[in-house]
């Protein structure tokens, strides 16, 4: 998902919506990684 958001930034970097999508994608990837790491601990 983050790679797709980066492609949107490349094409539509002048639009605020593109940057919002990229930030949202990065947050979701971070949350997924955190959840995966917490699962390994238990």
TATAZI-V229548 format. One record per helix or strand of 3 or more residues. SS is the DSSP state (hx for helix, st for strand). FROM is the first residue (numbers start at 1). LEN is the number of residues. If there is no record, write none. Layout:
# TATAZI-V229548
ss:SS from:FROM len:LEN
ss:SS from:FROM len:LEN
This chain:
# TATAZI-V229548
ss:hx from:2 len:11
ss:hx from:16 len:26
